Amino acid sequence: MPRPSTFSIVARDPERDAVGVAVQSKFVGVGAVVPFVNADAGAVATQSYANVAYGPDGLDLLRDGRPADEVVMELTGADPDFESRQVGIVGQDGSVSAFTGDDCFDYAGDIQGEDYTVQGNILENRETLEAMAETFEETEGGLPERLIAALHAGNDAGGDKRGEQSAALYVAKPEGGYDGRNDRWVDVRVDDHEAPIDELERVFKIYDVTLLERAEPDETRELSENTASEVAETLGELGFFEGTPTEEFGDKERDALEEFRGMNNFENHSLAVLEDALARGWDDSSGEGEEKMVDAIWHGLSRLERK
C-alpha cells in the first residue's frame, strides 16, 4: 500500500466552536484519506500507512466524551500495525494528542500546543514541524487562514522529503455548511498540482468569497481614482463592461460589477459591500483578470468577521 507521507495540522478555534485539519503530501488526493472532522466531536488526521478507520472511530470516541489521549491509545491499541501509523487528534473539548509509530519513515514526529497538534513523516527535517507550530501560534486571523499559513511555513522549512502533490483544508463548525444544513464550513482540496498549497489557498479564497458569510460593515467606500479605472478596465477585459474606464465609478460600471457578481455567485455580499471590498483590497491583491478581482475582494472582506 502507498503511504501518505505527509505533514498536517489539526486544530481548534474555541471562540467559533470550529475544528479542522490542513494537510499536504506527495500523495494524490490526500484530502480523501487524512482529514476527518465533525463539529460535535473534533478532528482527526490519520497518515503514514493511514488506517482510515481511525477517522470515524476516533470521532465516535470523542463524541462519547473521551479525551484525545485516550482516543489515541484505544485506536492504536486495537491496531496490530500501529507502529506504522501516525495520527493527530484534537477534541472539541480542547484535548490534544498525537502518536508517531516507531516504523514511520524519518523524519517523523509530532508537536503539540494549546488547541493544536502538528505531525509529519518522510520529512526533510524536524524544522518542518517547528515552523508549522510557531506559525500557527503567531498568525492572526481565522482558523482557515492560520491552518493554511502553517502549511506554507512547514513547506518552506523543508516539507515532504519526496516533494509536493496534493493538499486539503477541512474545517467544521455547528451549522457552518451550505445554508446551515450541516457542519461542513470549509472543505477544499487540491488532488494533483505542482504547487498544491498555493493552489489550495487560491481555491479557498474563491470558496470564502462565494460561500462564507461576513458581518455587515458599518460603512462602505465607493471606488474612485486609479482603482476605479483599473477595476473598470478589468471588468472590460472580462467582457462585463463596455466603455472607456475613468476615475469615476458610475452606474454603467456598477451594472458591470453586478453582472460579475451574479456570474460568480457572490450573492452572499451586496453590490455595495463588493465595491467596498474592491476599494479596500485592490492594492493588496495579486494576479490578473478574474484572479485579481477575487483576490482583491477577499482582501477587502477580510476586515469583516465571518459569521
N, C-alpha and C positions, 0 to 999 in steps of 0.2 A: 504493500500500500504506500502511495506517496504520502509524505508527512508535510503538513502545513508549517514549514519553517517560517516563523512569524514573530513580529513584535506587536503587542497590543496593550491597550489601557482600558481598564474597567473602572467606572467612576460614578459618583452620586452627587447631585445638587440638592441638598436638603431643603433649600428655600423654595424650590419648584417641584419637589417630590419627583424629580427626574433621575433616571439611572440610564447608563449607556455604555457602549463598547465602541472603540475605534481600533482598527486593525489594518496592517499592511503585511504582504507576504509575497515571496517568489513562488506563487501557487495560484492557479487560475480560480476565480470565483470564491475568494476566501470568505466573502460575506455569507455564502451558503453553508459554511462549515463552522466557523469560530464563534460568532456572537449569538447569544440567547438573552433576551431581555423581556421582563414584564414589570409594569409599574407597581403592581401589588406585591412583588416579591423581591426583585433585584436584578442583577446582571451577572452573566457567566461568560467567560471566554475559555474555550477548550481548544487546545492546539498540540502540536508535536505528536504525530500518530493519533490525532484527535479522536477521543471517544465521544461522539456526538450525543450519546445518551446522558453525558454529564450536564448538557444544557437543560432539557426538560426535567430530568430527575433532580438536578440542583435547584431549579426554580421551585419545584414542588416542595422540597425540603425547606427552602427559605420561606415559602408561603405558610408552611406549618409552624413557623416561628423559630426555626433552628438558626443559630448564628453561623456566620460564614466558615469559621474554623471547623465546626462540627460537620458542616456540609462537605468540606474538602475531605475530612477524614473518612466520612461514610462513603463518598464516591470512590476514593482511591482504595479504601479498604476492601471494597467488593470487586475490585478490578485486578485480575491476575497480571495484567500488563501495565500496572500503574507506574513502574519505573520509566516507561517510555512516554508518559503523559506529562502535559503541562496544563495547568488550569488557574485562572484568576477569578475571584468571586467578590462581589460587593452586595451586601444585603440592603434592602430598603430601610432596615433598622440601623444602618451605619456600620455594621460589622464588616470587616475586610479580611481576606485570607487568600493565599496562593500556594501552589505546590509545583515544584520542578523536579521531575524524576531523575535519578542518577544516570539513566541511559539516554537522556536527551543530549543531542549533539552540541558541542561547545561552539560559541559561548552560549550557555543557557543559564538563566537566573530570573529573579523577580525582586521587586522592591515595593514596599507598602508605605502609604502615608494616610493622613486623615481623609477618609471618603474615597480612596483610590488605591489601585494596585497596578503596576506595570510588570510585564513579563515578556520574555522572548527566548528563542532558541535558534541555533545556527547564526548567531550574530557576529559581527566583526569584533565587538568588544562590550565590556560592561558599561562603558560610557554611553552607549545607546540608551540603556535603561535609566541611567542617572540623568541624562539630558531630558528624557521624557518626564520623569518625576519633577525635576526642577521647573521645567517649562509649565507643566500643568499647575503647579502651585503658584507660579508668578504671573500667569496670564490672566488678564481681566476679561470680562465678558461672560456670555452664556456658556453652558456646558458644551454645546456642539463646537463652538469656537475653541474652547480650551482643549477638547479632545483632538481636534484637527491640528492645533498648534503642537501638541505633544507628539503626534505622528511626524510632523515636519522635523521637530527637534531630534527625535530618535534617528530618523533617516539621515539627517545632516551629520550626526555624530558617528555614524558608521552603518547602522541599519542591518538588514539581512545580508549575510555574507554572500549569498548567491545572486542578489540583485533585487529588482522590483518587478511586480506583475499586476497585483490586484490590491484593492483597499475597500474598506467598508466603514460606515458610520450608522449605528443603530441606537436611538435614544427613545425611551418610553416615559410617558407621564400620564396621570389619570386624565381621560377624555382628551388626550392630546392629538389623536388621529383625525383623519378626514371627517369633517362635520361632527367631531366629538364622539364618534361611534365606537372607537377603540382607543388603545393607549399608544399606538404607533406614531409617535410625534415626529421623529426624523428617521427615515430609512432610505439611505442612498448607498450605492455601491458601484464600483468600477471593477469589472471582471477581468479585463486584459488590456493593459496600457503600458507604454514605456515610462510614463511618469504618473503612476496611479494616485499618489497623494495630491499632486497638483490638480489632476482631473477630478478627484473626489471633492476638493474644495470648490472647483468651478461648478460642479453639478449641485453641491449643497447650496450655493448661493442662489441658483435658479429655484431650487426646491423651497428655500427660505422665503424668497420674494413671492413665490406663487402660492404656497400652502400655509405658511405660518403667519398668524395674526400679530399685529403690534398695537400698542396703546396709541390712541389718537394724540397728535401733537397739540400743544397749547397754541401754537401759531405756525403758519406756513409761509414760506418765501415763494416769490414768483421768479421765474427765470429772467435774466436780464444780461445786458452787455455781451461779452465774448461767449459766456456759457450759453446764453440763449441762441446765439448764432451757430455755435458748434452743435448744439442739440438739434436745431432745425436742419442743419446740414446733414447730420447723421440720419435723421428721420427721412430726409430726401433720398439719401443713398439706399435706405432700406425700402423705399417705394411708398412711404406714407405721406410725404409732403411734396407739393409742387409749388415752386416759387423760389424767390431769392432770399436766402437767410439774412436776417438783420439782427440787430441787438435788441429788438423788441419781440417778445413772445406773445403774439396776439391770438385772435380767435382761430385763424387758419392753422396756426402752429399747434394750438391746443386740440383742435379737431384731429390733427395728425397723431398727437400723443395719445388721444383717446382711442384711436384705431389701433395704435401699437399696444396699448393696454389690453384691449379686448383680444387681439390676435394672440397675445402671450399669456392669457388667463391670469392677469394681475388684478382681478376684481376685488381681491382682499383689501386693496388700497384705493381710496378715491383718487380722482384725477388731480385734485389739489395736493394731496399727500405725495402722489407720484412726482409732480412737478417740484415740490419742496425737496424731495429726496434727490432728484437730479441736480437741483441748485446747490445742495449741500455736499453731494458726493462726487460731482463731476471731476474736480481737480485731483481727487484721490484715486480715481478709477484707472484701470488699465485695459488694454486690448483695443479693438476697433469694432465699428458697427454695432451689431446687437450685443456682442460680448461686452463692449464698453458701456452700453446703456444699462444692461443688467448689473454690471459691477458698480456703476455709479448709483443706481437705485439702492443696491444692497448697502453700500457705504452710507448713503444718506438716511436709510431706515435704521441703521444700527444704533442711532442715539435713542430710539424708542424701545421701551421694554416689550419683550414678547409676552403675549397673553398665555 
